[in-house]
Amino acid sequence: MTLAPETTDLKVELQLNGDWFAVCELARLLPGRGVAALLPDGRQAALFRDRAGNLYAVDNRDPFGGAAVLSRGLTGSVQGRPFVASPLLKQRFDLETGQCLDDESVRIATYEVRAA
């Protein structure tokens, strides 16, 4: 989802079990920096906003190291695919699909995300 930079007072919402769940204020998402959000079922999501205003939400747990740290990872893009690199072992995960770019057998959960 792409947002105009002048949008204010919006909440970032994730779709969970068919319903939208507010996780934080849009203003808390700075381009290039992640934010972790605790979900109702105890899982964590890592939320990101890129410089173009696109929003992404993925599982915060690094499947290689087991720690909930992806929200602290570095963001970038390779061949037009936005990714977050884990701060642990540096594996990169596609922010749109959850696919690990360094190990095709690994994928993390992604969430539908919007600002409302």
Secondary structure as GFF3:
##gff-version 3
##sequence-region A 1 116
A	DSSP	beta_strand	11	16	.	.	.	ID=ss1
A	DSSP	beta_strand	19	25	.	.	.	ID=ss2
A	DSSP	three_ten_helix	26	28	.	.	.	ID=ss3
A	DSSP	beta_strand	35	38	.	.	.	ID=ss4
A	DSSP	beta_strand	44	49	.	.	.	ID=ss5
A	DSSP	beta_strand	55	59	.	.	.	ID=ss6
A	DSSP	three_ten_helix	70	72	.	.	.	ID=ss7
A	DSSP	beta_strand	74	78	.	.	.	ID=ss8
A	DSSP	beta_strand	81	85	.	.	.	ID=ss9
A	DSSP	beta_strand	92	94	.	.	.	ID=ss10
A	DSSP	beta_strand	113	115	.	.	.	ID=ss11
###
